[in-house]
Amino acid sequence: MKIIIGLGNPGEKYENTRHNIGFAVVSSFKFQVSSFSDWKTNKKFNADIANGKLGQEKVVLLRPLTFMNNSGQAVATAASFYKIKPADILIIHDDIDLPLGKIRIKKDGSSGGHRGVESIIASLGSKKFTRLKIGVAPDKRPKNFDAANFVLKKFAKTEEKTVGDIIKKATEAVAVILDLSTERAMNQFN
């Protein structure tokens, strides 16, 4: 069994923001794979979940409703309930240090300053999970760049095609990660 978690913030206010790209990718993946149930809010996990199968593998899709900085609460509760090891968890999240339109697959390692990932590492007591990092960085950073404020902004009209393309590419990467080893997927997409 695997859990795929798209990180973001709940509510209309945060839809289509850079910080919610993880929600967009996991939702796109669910849409592409018809075997998943509809999204249901699970109060125990404080998350929206959808269940399905890919081949013989059971897969749970999860969108935490805890807000980004507390994502670990939902992830740890779901992992404990399903008895999932960190190695069977894929976290999809924005990355302010990657250019818009780029993705990177990473296994293990630090949070890179991402508070949602920090929360997950702290709650799981492990960093041995796979991350699909999606670049949301601006072309140029102004002098007094405020990353926390920037990731809560919606994408500009001029970025929409790139965002659509990267969501498609990241959705394909999720399928490859599930089908292949993480190392082979890293070689294909990094």
N, C-alpha and C positions, 0 to 999 in steps of 0.2 A: 504494500500500500504506500502511496505517496500523497503528500499535501503540497499544493501549489498555492502560494499566498501572494496576492497583489497588494502592495501597500498604498495607502492613501488616507484621506480624511473624509468622513461621512458628511453628507448634506449638499444641497444645491450650491451653496456658496463656494464650494471647492471643486465642483465639476469642471473638467477641462483645464485644471491647473497643472503646472509642472509636477507638483508633489503627488498628483493623483495618476500619473502615468502607469503605475503598477496596477491600479484598479482597471484602467483602460485595457491593458494587455491581458489580464486574467479574464476580463469580460469578453474580449475578442476571442480568446482561446475557447471559452465556453460556447460561444456562438458558432465557431468553426467545427466543433466536435458535437455532433447531435446526440451522443449517448448521455449527456449530462442532464440532471434534473434542473428544474427552475431554481432560481435563487430563493433561499428561505432564510429568514433571520433566526439564528440560533442564540437564544438569550444566555444559555450557559457559556458559550464561547464569546459572546458579545461580538458576533460576526455574521455576515451573510455567507451561506455555504451552498454549494451545489455538489452533488455526488455523481460519479460516473465510473466508467471503465474504459480503459484503452487496452485493447487486446484482453489479456487475462488479468491485467493490473487494475486494482481499485484505486481511484484517484478522488481526492477531495479538493475542491477549489474553495478558497477562503478569502474574503475581504473583511479585515478587522474593522469594527465600528468604534474602536477605542480612541481614535485620533492617532496620528502618526507616532508621536513620542511615547505612546503606551502600547504599541503594537504587540510587544512581547507577551502581554497578558493574554490576548486572544490566541496567539500562536502556541504558547506553552499549554494552555488549557486544552486546545484541540489536539496537540501532539500527545499529551498525557491520556486523553480520552481514547484516542485511536491507537495508543501504544506505538507511536511512530518515533524512530530514532532521528536525531538531527540530520544524519546523512540522507534521509528520505524526504527532506524538506527543501523546496525551492522557493526562494523569496525573490519577488520581482519589485524593483524600486528605482526611483529616480537617482541620478548621480550628477551633482552640480560641477564635478570636475571633468566630466566627459562632454565633448562637443555634442550639440543637438544633432541627432541622426545617427549616433554611434551606440553600439551595445558592447557589453563586455560580460563574459561569464567568468565567475570566480568561485573557487571552492575554498572554504576556510578563510582565515585572515581576519583582520580588524574591521571595525565598522566604517572606517574611512571618514569618521565624523558625522555619519548619518544617524540621527537620533532614533529613528525607527529601528534600524539594524542594531544599534546599541541596546535598545530595550529588549530586542529578541535575544541577543547574546546573553544579557543579564538574566532574563527569565528562563531560558533553556539551560543556562550554565554551560553553554558550549557555543563554539563558533564553527563547528564542523557541518555546516549546511551550504548548499549551493545558492549563489546569488546571480540573478540576471539584472545587470545594472544598465539603465537606459539614460543616455546622455541628454541633459536638459540645459547645458551651459549656454550663456549668451555668446555671440561672436566676439564681443569685446566687453571686458568688465570695466565699468566706470571706476573712477578713483575711490569713491566711498561706497563700494559695492556691498549691499546688504543681502547675503545669501538667503537668510531666513525669510525675508520679505519677498525676494525674487521667486522662490519656489512656490509661493502661494498665489502668484499671478497667473492669469490665463495665458495661453499661447497667443501670439500675435497672428493676425490674418496671413501675414507673409510666411509664417512658419507652418501653416496647416497642412500643406502637401508633405513636408518633411515629417511632421508628426504622424500623419496617416501611414507613410511609408515605414517609419520606424516601428509603429505598432504592429504592422503586418510582419516585418522582419522579426520582431521579438516574439510574436505569436508562433512563427515557424521555429524559432530557437527553442521555445518551450517543448514543442513536439519532438525536436531532435534530442533535447536533453532527456526526455522521458524514454525515447526509443534507443538511444545510444548511451554510452558512458559519458559522464560529465567531461572527462578529458578529451574525448573525441569531439564533443560538441564545442568545447573551448577552441580546439584546433580549427573547426569549421567557421566559427563566428568571431573570434577575437582577432 
